[in-house]
Amino acid sequence: MRFSFRSLSFRLLLLTVFFVMLAEVLIYTPSVARFRQVYLTEKLDSAHLAAMAVNVAPDRMVSEEITYELLDHVNAWSIEVVRDGVSMEMLKRPLHPEPQVRYNLDTASVVTLIVNAFDALFQTRNRVLQISGIAPKDPMAVVVVTLDEYPLRRAMYDYSWRILNLSIFISVITAALMFVSLRWLMVRPLERLTRSLIAFRRSPEDRASDLIDLGRRDEIGVALREMAAMKEGMRGALRQRTRLAALGTAVNKISHDLRNMLSTATLISDRLAMSQDPEVQRITPTLVKAIDRAAALCSTTLNFTRETPPLRLESATLAKLLRDVEAGLPASELGALRIHVVDGGALTVRVDRDQMFRALANLIGNAAGAGAGRVTVTAVHRNRQVIVDVADDGPGIPQEGLGKLFQPFQYSTRKDGTGLGLTIARDIIQAHGGRLTLDRTGPDGTVFRIELPEAGR
């Protein structure tokens, strides 16, 4: 996989550099404040030593030449040492400027030191500073120094430049190490997973793209094993789907031909029903029912093998749909079952009425076939959905049938059922953007839940 500026590797590289530089900035902030404090403390120390030369001079007086040399050594305008509030030693130039800013190093907090440091960095003019603090080597003496800010700022610039170069060097080294480590541990395995998935999408049956499990115990290893299991499951499903497609084509043709044969048998059975022979009259109803069941089986199988046609959506109330189902189901299939709409009958949904008739008819027909005498329908509008509960008072679904409800040909509530009713109903409701689920079942009945988008969607 070629390197790209949009790749995960490049993004990790940028993020590593960014976070290292951010860490360096956070470190630099107190560091530059500390550098300034140390610089000024050293000036106080040098000023104290220069003032001590005055203390040891005869009559505590030094020449003007020595005074300038001592002040030049400290790079100051004036030096003063105070003991017990009394100025003891003092050096100053004849024409020294008045200080513009005064700082006391002994009372400055950390925040104050940081603010003062950045204030010095961003100044554009030279200011005269008066710095005071306890002498580093004489706690009884307070040293006051007046000096220019420009040399301090230059020293801070030099220090900042060194920190910047060091930060860039550390960032590059750290980013390179992080990049190599992450690419080895994460990016390259993810690239292999991606290539494997792309190859699998192009040719699911080709096992050349399968990755070897190296036994990694981290998330990458788990993802690798789960992907391998997913591939095997999908390959099995694809093989089964291919076989079912071939079987469906064959069943479709057989059902079509068989239904034509059954139509002929139905015509003959109708003629037999008009016979006056008592024996023929006795066996004819049984023959007619058997032919009807065979024809219904063929029709149901054909409906299942067909793709769901494009939906012709229109608005309809739930009560109207249920009335159509109650009126459309044959009395022999509905039996003594009655449909009651408790709540939400006036709710409007956008559905294909013919397809939704099939779905509701399958649900209610299954309830009747299971021995239910009453179906109660309630509907509510919730979270931009219309939720419909179809509850019957039948004996419930046995435990062994729960895992096979929506699998074709696997389970039916009727002895002569095909096991396609719930599968067809689920497919129709899914085509409407909804969902059909089993809400609950037990000795007091079964409740199926239909979730459909609201009419406005």
Secondary structure, DSSP 8 states (H G I E B T S, - for coil): ----TTSHHHHHHHHHHHHHHHHHHHHHHHHHHHHHHHHHHHHHHHHHHHHHHHHHSGGG---HHHHHHHHHHHT-SEEEEEETTEEEEEEE-TT----SEEEETTT--HHHHHHHHHHHHT--S--EEEEEEEETTEEEEEEEEEEESHHHHHHHHHHHHHHHHHHHHHHHHHHHHHHHHHIIIIIHHHHHHHHHHHHHHH-TT-GGG--------SHHHHHHHHHHHHHHHHHHHHHHHHHHHHHHHHHHHHHHHHHHHHHHHHHHHHHHHT---HHHHHHHHHHHHHHHHHHHHHHHHHHHHS-------EEEEHHHHHHHHHHHS-HHHHTT-EEEEEE-TT-EEEE-HHHHHHHHHHHHHHHHHTT-SEEEEEEEEETTEEEEEEEE-S----GGGGGGTTSTTT--SSTT--S-HHHHHHHHHHHTT-EEEEEEEETTEEEEEEEEE-TT-
